């Protein structure tokens, strides 16, 4: 298998090459010298910065993995739209890359085994070549079953059990990286349905991995390649159906159009629900938007992008409320990974609502620990007003809050902006110094926390209606 690395960092590229070649002795890994893809490969590992750049193109219908440092929904959307096998976000564990490449390599070897075989083929035998290339059609009607286990490591076990099962017709088994495709000569569909019902029940007694089985009978002599593509789309529908089902499909599967991004109105709804910590309303919104979908379903990839669009609103809330502890960040990253990798939407929604519930509880706990924010801010103003360099940002750092969060919360609770409170404290100190000391106007300005005496005089007159000199003369 040949892999081409398109990675900007040469040291990272060398590290990836060493990792892959040390794992498989027959692996050919080449590092591209630039972003121009002129070398053919079986797998491309590409820095997403290339993919997002204007003018960059990968060869059509190629297998590729993306790597990126940007956990954004734009990155995911681009990768999904270009049919990436996966996106790994730095820093990723080497085992993650090895696992992804191993699955792709497994599929690559299976899909090409029959293409490279020199053994004469039996008459009417279905091959990988029939399924993947060409327009060959069966002389007899066929029934296809797509069988997907909830755990990929059960694939070998699944194939062995299918080979032993007593099906009433001739059949061929084709393992792929995440499902098994079985092609039967179709005689009588009822007997095949019964055979699969028995197999389904037997599997449950011997494995805790769940199965989803789609049966599709072709009565129009469709080409094997078209049938294979139809069955792959049924596999994608596990996103909605989940596992532990056996179903007979009679119609082709088509996705409906969907705008994956939140509308301005929906964005305002999310801002309000998050600010008010409305966990029940958020759960209802998620269930209504994602768990009540009916056929024809939208493309699962677009649903994932919509989920990351919502995640962007949560990121803004986390930033505004300074909820970026290591624990919260790890939970956020875990949810992001779940959105782009979890095969079943119901599980994604469960993880999503659980994360939001915990996040909003953390936010509520932080608010309680803050106590009386107004008193804390005023204490710090009283202790630091004399320092002309001390400001909102410095106060926020002391209170371990984001400055925009502090500004918003203080204004809401105190009824005045932070800047007004700080200016008032400095003006009051200037009044005291003007009436109780013989300091010059410039010295009063500096002692009260003003950078320039000219600015001090202007602001003092705005607040009191008198210049500092007039104020002093009034009290002489």
URPEPE-V431266 format. One line per field, one symbol per residue. ss: DSSP state (H for helix, E for strand, L for the rest). phi: phi as a letter, one per 40 degrees, with the letter a starting at -180 (. if undefined). burial: b if it has 9 or more other C-alpha atoms within 8 Angstrom, else e. A space follows every 10 residues. Layout:
ss->???
phi->???
burial->???
This chain:
ss->LEEEEELLLH HHHHHHHHHH HHHLLLLEEE ELLLLLLLLL LLEEEEEHHH HLLLLLLLLL LLLEEEEELL LLHHHHHHHH HLLLLEEEEL LLLHHHHHHH HHHHHHHHHH HHHHHHLLLL LLLLLLLHHH HHLLLLELLL LEEEEEEEEL LHHHHHHHHH HHHHLLLLLL EEEEELLLLE EEEEELLLHH HHHHHHHHHH HHHHHHLLLL EEEEEEEELL LLEHHHHHHH HHHHHHLHHH HLLLEEEEEL LLLLLELLLL LLLHHHHHHH HHHHHLLLHH HHHHHHHHHH LLLLLLLELH HHHHHHHHHH HHHHHHHHHH LLLLLHHHHH HHHHHHHHHH HLLLHHHHHH HHHHHHHHHH HHHHHHHHHH LLHHHHHHHH HHHHLLLLLL LHHHHHHHHL LLHHHHHHHH HHHHLLLHHH HHHHHHHHHH HHHHHHLLLL HHHHHHHLLL LLHHHHHHHH HHHHLLLHHH HHHHLL
phi->.bbbcbbccc ccccccccdc cccbcccbbb cccacccbbc acabbbcccc ccccgcacdc fbcabbbabb cbccccdccc ccgccabbbc cbcdcccdcc cccccccdcc cbdccccbcd cccgccbdcd cbbgbcbccb cbbbbbbbcc bccccccccc ccccccccbc abbbcbcbab bbbbccbbcc cccccccccd cccccbaccc bbbbbbccbb fccccccccc cccccccddc cgbgbbabbb bcbbcccacc cccdccccdc dcccccfccc cccccccccb cbcbccccdd cccccccccc cccccccccc bfbbcdcccc cccccdcccc bccbcdcccc ccccccdccc cccccccccc gccccccccc cccbdccccc adcccccccf bcccccdccc ccccgacdcc cccccccccc dccccbbbcc dcccdccchc cbcccdcccc cccbgbcdcc ccccbc
burial->bbbbbbbeee eebbeebebb beeeeebebb bbeeeebeee bbbbbbbbeb bbeeebeeee ebbbbbbbee bebebbbbbb eeebebbbbe eeeeebbbeb eebbbbbeeb bbbbeeeeee eeeeeeebbb bbeeeeebee bbbbbbbbbb ebebbeeebe eeeeeeeeee ebbebbbebb bbbbbbeebe ebeebebebb eeebeeeebb bbbbbbbbee bbbbbbbbeb bebbbebbbe ebbebbeebe eeeeeeeeeb ebeeeebeeb bebbeeebbe ebbeebbeeb eeeeeebbbb bbbbbbbbbb bbbbeebbbb bbbbeeebbe bbeebbbbbe ebebbbebbe bbbebbbebb eebeeeeeee eebbeebbeb beeebbebeb ebeebbbeee bbbebbbebb beeeebbbee bbeebbbebb bbbbbeeebe bbebbbbbbb bbbebbbbeb beeeebbbee bbeeee
